[in-house]
Amino acid sequence: MTTDDTVFLAPILRGGRFDGHTVPVEVLADLAAYKDLVIEVARSLYLAKHPDRKRVPKGFEDSFRLTLKQIDRGSAIPVLVIERDPTGDLELEGVSEGSCQIYFDARDIIAECVQSVGDGHMPPERFPPGLLTSFNRFGRNLLADESIELAPNKQTQGVLYNPTVRRKLVLLQSKNYEKPLTLVGNVTKVDTDNATLILRTSNGTITASYPILMEGVIIEALKNHANDVRLSGMGLYDRNERLLRVTDINHVVQLDDAVSDTSADILARLGAMGDLRPGWLDGEGVGPDQATMNIASQILPDLIDREGLPAPAVFPTKDGSIQAEWQGMPWSIEVRFLPGGLRVTAVADNLVEGRDELISIEVSGQLTSELAAWLRPHLVASRRHL
């Protein structure tokens, strides 16, 4: 059977991670959760229209085939299409109104509910009241400054869905909700039988379960417990924003693992920075935006592979910059890729003479050569082998 693709939703993703017209893979899970929410609402609508039935017809859920067709420009716009039989709606026993139309109705009711609660009102009466907690899965990977505009197509303005609206929706029905978290602390104990760890942070100790595939890095973190680790995942919070427990761990990085030897090491280190959540540094700090990540990922490997400079240590900073450091004598050098990816600053501190030199360079096609020309004499003077 051939199919026509009908646009079902063209959500506009806004925020630093989407500025490059790309979608992080974890956010794709939110689109899958949206599909599940549509199915749940559609099921409820169907049963309300057919009070003589106790369940939906066989094949009801499978009839809703939602596909990511493309990602358009404009922040990032993943175009979701619904596959339809060109001869008409898919026919299911007992679905006289057409199997596809009820999903479009569910889409519109979800948008109406998001709009109402976002404006400070109660959900509309036609939204199934028992499904508010289903918003917990949809949007759980969005960062604090990110949002989804639920636009039915690229020509129509949609409603705004962000972590604040999501929290309101879930807490209308539940006492708790999930959101991304980043914790920094020391792994002080590991229970391999139960796959749990104890992390000591500045706010106390936290017990969390870890995926068995992460056991190696967890054990290594325990061996080096004097050094901090950064743990990223999901946390369950109450309405007062108190962390109740860690529900999922998806990344663990030892923070002393910043020194790199090759461009591949640099790229791996930068990739880990992409997992930073707001508040990653003792409750403060933001992660680098996508534009900053892109520039650093291009320039730093070029400095090593094309210009022949030694590899620096690379760190995230609290303000969302990426900092590269070369420590030597007499020069201690710091290069900072500023948020937004439009400018790079550098400072060389002469530890012997007590003076420093600074430059600020706009990002352009000549950035690598300009930066290398400034760095090289300082590194040579520091008796670094080039």
N, C-alpha and C positions, 0 to 999 in steps of 0.2 A: 504494500500500500504506500503510495506517495503521500507526502505531507506538505502543507504550507506552514511557514513560520509566521506567527502573529505575535507582535510585541506585547508582552504581558506586563513588563515593568522595565523602566530605564532609570534605576536609582543613581543619583549623583552622589558620589563619595567625596567628601570634603575633609581636608586635613593634610598635614605635612607629608604623610606617607603616600598620599595619592597625587601629589603635585606632578610627579613624573608620568602620569597617566598609566600607572601600574597599580595592581591590587595584591597586597601581601597574601600568601596562601592561607593564613589563619582567618582572614576576613572572608574567604570563600566559604568557610564553615558557617558564617552568619547568613549567607545567601541560602545555603541548604536549610538552615533553621527557619528562614522566612518561608521557604516552600512548605516545610512541615506545619508552620502556623496557618498558612492558607488552607492546607488540607484539613486541619482540625476545625477551622471556622466553617469551611464548606460542609464538612460532615454534620456539624451542628445545625447549619441552615437546612440541610436536606431533611434531617429528622424532624425539625420543627415544621417543615412543610408537609411531611408525611407522618402524622402522629400514629397512623396505623402500623407503622413499621418500627421494629426494635433495633435494626441495624441497616447500614447502607448496603446497596447492592454489591455483589461480588465484582471486583474489578474497578470499583469506584475510585480508589486512590491511584491505581495504576493508570487510570485515564488521564491523570494530570502529569504531563511530561514537560517539565520546565528545563530549559537548556540555556547555558551561557553561550551566546552566539559570538559576541565581540566585545571589546572594551573601547569605547569612543573617548575622544578628548573632551576636556571641560572638567578639570580635576581628573576623576576617572569615572566613566559611566559604563558599567557592565550591563549590556543589553540582554535581558532575559526574555526568551521567546517561548511560547507554548505551541507545541506541535499539534496540528489539527488535521482532521480528515477533510480534504478539499470538497468532498461531496456533502459535507454538513457536519453537525456535531456527532461525536462518537456516541453510539447508542448503547445504553445500559438499561437493563430491565428495571422498570420503575422510575426512571429519570426522565419524566416527560418534558421537563423544561430544558433538557440538554445538559450534558455533563460538563461542557466547558463553561457555559454561562454562569453556573453556580460558583465556579472558581473566580471569575471576574467579579461577581458580587462579593465574594469573601475578600478579595483584594481591596475593594472600595470600602468595605466595612472596617477593615484593619486600618486603613488610612484615616477614616473618620474617627476611629477610636484614638489613634495617635494624636490627631489634631485637637480633639476635645480635651484630652488629659494634658497635652502640652500647653493649652491655653488656660489651664487651671480649673477645668470643669470635670465632671464625672464622665465615665464612658457612656456612649450612646446606648439606649435601651436595646437596640437590636444586636449589639455585640454580645456574644455568649459570655455571661459573667464568670463562668468557671474556667475560662481560658486566659485570664490576665497573667497568670504565672508563666504561661508559655512564652511571654516576651523575655523571660530570663535567658533563654538560649539565643534569641535573636538580638544581635548587637553586643554580645558579651565580649567580643574581641576589639571593640572600638575603644580608642584612647580618649582621654578626657576632652581633648580639643577637636575630636573628629565627629562627623555626623553623616547621616544618610538622608538625602531628600527622596522620598518615595514618590517618584514621578511615574505616572502610567505610561508615558512615552516622552520622547525628547522635545516635543512641542508644548507639553503641558507642565505647568509648575506643580511640584509635589509638596507634601507636608514634611516637616522637619522631624527627624528621629535621631536623638543623640543619647549619650549615657544618662543625662538628667531626666529626660522623658521616660526612658526605659526604666529607671529606678522608680519613678512615680507609678508607672503602670504595674510593676511587679508588687510593690509594697501596698497597693490597694487591696491585694488579696493575700499576701504573704508577709510574714514578719522579717524575712531575710531575703537577700538577693546576692548574686555573684557579680564580681567585676575583676578585671586584671589587677594583679599585684606584683610588685617587685620588692624583695626583702634582701637586705645586706646584713651578714653576720657570720658567725663561726659555726661549723658543724661540730657538735660536741659529742654526739652519740649516734650510732647507726644500729638498728635491729634488722639484720638481714632476713631473719625468719618471717617477720611481719612486713618487711619492706617499708620501714619508717625511719625517720631521722629526727633529731632534735637540733634546731637552729637557735643559737643565742644571738639576739639582736639588742639594739640599744633600748628597746621597749619591753624586753623580757624574752623568755624562751617560748618557742613554738614547735609543736610536734606535727609532722606532716608525712603523708604517705608518698612514696616516689615510684615511678614506673620501673619495672625490673630492668629494663634496658639501660637505665641510668645508674645502675648499681656501681659500675666501675668508677665513674666520675665522683659519685657520692663517697665511696670508700677513699678515693684519693684526697678528697676535700677533708675527710676526717683525719687522715695522716698528716695533712698540713693545716691542722685546725687553728694554728696561730695566725694564719692568713684568712682574710675575709673571702666569702663567696657571695655572688649575686644570684639569687634564686628568682626566676620569673614563672608565673603561672596564673591560677585563678584562686580567689579567696571568697569565702562566704562571709558577708557582713550583715549586721543588723541595721535597723533604721537610724541608729545613732552613729553609724560608720565604725562600729567596733568590729575588728576582725575576730570571727568565731573559729574558723579553721581554714587551712589551705586545702582546697578541693582538687587541685590539679597542679602538677609541676611539669613544665615543658622545656625548661632550660636552666642549666646551672653552669656558672662560669667562675673560675678562681680569679680573683681580682689581681693577684700578683703575676698573672700570666699575660703581662702586657708587652714584654720585650720580644721583638720579632727579628728574624734573621733574613727572611726572603720576602719577595712581594706576595707570595702565596700566604705567608704568615700574616702579612698586613691585611690582606683581603679577608682572611678568616677572622681576625680580630675585629675588623670593621663590621663584618656580618653579625658578630655577637652583639655589637652595639645597637643593631636594629631591633633587638628584643627589649631594650630598655623601656620601662614604663614610667610615667610621671611619679615622682617621689622616690626614685631608685637610690638616692643618696641620703640615707637616714631621714626619709620622709620629704626630702626636697629634691629639686633637679628635674630636668626634662631630657628626653633622649634627643639625639640629632635628627633633624628632619631629613626627608629623602633627598632634597637638593644638596644639602651638606654632605650626606653620605655619598652621593654620586660624584661630587667633585673630589673628595678625599680618596675615593676608590680609584679614581683616574690618575690623580697627580702623584700620590705617594708611590705606587708601583712604577710609574714612569721615572721618578727620581732615582729609584734603585736600578731598574733594568735598562733604561735608556741613557740616564746621566751618570750612572756608575757610582752613586753616592751610597754610603752605608745605610742600612735600615734603622729607622728610629724606633723608640718605644712609643706606643700610641694609646691614648686615653680619651674617654669621654669627659666633658666638663659639665658642671652643674647648669650652665646656661644654655646647653644644647650644642656647644661647639665640639669640634674634634681637635685634639692637641697632639702634635708629634714632637718628641724631645730627643735631642742628641746631647748627651752629657760627656764632657771632656775637659781638658785643661789646655789653654786658659778659658776657652769659650764653652758656656752652657747655653744651648739654643732651644727655643720653643717656637714652633710654627702652629698657628691656630686657624682652622677653617671655621669661619663664623656662621651662625644660623642664617639660613636663606640661600647659602651657596654662592653669594655674590662677591665676597671679599675674603682675603687671606691676610693675616698679620703675622709678623715674625719679630722676635727679639733675641738678640745675642748678648749675653751677660759675660763680660770679661772678669772672671773671678780673681785674677791677679792684680789688674789695674783698677778695679772698682768702677768700671764704666760700662755702658751698654749702647747697643745700636738697634734701631727699630726701622721697620719698613711696613707699608700697607699697600697691597696690590689688589686691583680689581680683577675678578676672574675673566680670563679671555683665552684665546687660543695660544697665547705666548706665556701663559702662567708657568708652565713647567720649566721652560728655559730661563725665565726671569728669576724664578725662585732658586733654581740650581746655581745660577751665576752669583747670587747673593750668598748662598750657603757654602759654596765650595771653598772660598778662601778661609772662612772661619773654621771649617772642618779640617782643612789642611794644617792650619795653625795649631789646631788641637791635637796634632800628631796622630790623626786618624788615617789609616791606610785607605787610599782611594784607588 
